[in-house]
């Protein structure tokens, strides 16, 4: 749900970021020491219905 509809058109300044956390994350990624994503509580990906927008005659 959108609280302020102007955010859809303009957005907001995100504010300061935590540079130390960002640098640590990149360092762990480069050393191949990232954490695996949890597999529990994840639903399978399902199609939400087809649309043929953009389909060419060769694929129909």
C-alpha positions in Angstrom: 0.0 0.0 0.0 1.3 3.4 -0.9 1.1 6.0 1.9 2.0 9.0 -0.2 0.9 8.8 -3.8 3.5 11.4 -4.8 6.2 8.7 -4.1 5.0 6.8 -7.2 5.8 9.7 -9.5 8.7 11.3 -7.7 10.1 9.1 -5.0 12.1 10.1 -2.0 15.7 10.7 -1.0 16.7 7.4 0.6 18.9 9.0 3.3 22.3 7.9 4.5 23.4 4.3 4.0 25.6 2.2 6.3 28.9 2.1 4.4 30.5 -0.3 6.9 27.8 -2.8 6.4 27.9 -2.4 2.6 31.7 -2.9 2.5 31.5 -5.9 4.8 28.9 -7.5 2.6 30.9 -7.0 -0.6 34.0 -8.3 1.1 32.2 -11.5 2.2 30.8 -11.9 -1.4 34.3 -11.6 -2.9 35.6 -14.2 -0.4 32.7 -16.6 -1.3 31.5 -16.5 2.3 27.9 -15.6 1.8 25.0 -17.1 3.8 22.6 -19.5 1.9 19.0 -18.3 1.6 16.6 -20.2 3.9 14.6 -22.8 2.1 11.7 -23.1 4.6 8.7 -20.9 4.3 9.3 -20.3 0.6 6.5 -20.9 -1.8 7.1 -22.4 -5.3 6.9 -20.0 -8.2 3.7 -20.2 -10.0 2.5 -18.6 -13.3 -0.1 -15.9 -12.8 -1.7 -16.5 -16.2 -0.5 -16.0 -19.6 -0.7 -13.0 -21.8 0.5 -13.1 -25.4 1.6 -9.5 -25.5 4.7 -9.3 -27.6 4.3 -12.8 -29.0 5.3 -13.1 -32.6 3.5 -15.1 -35.3 6.3 -17.7 -35.2 5.7 -18.4 -31.5 1.9 -18.5 -31.6 
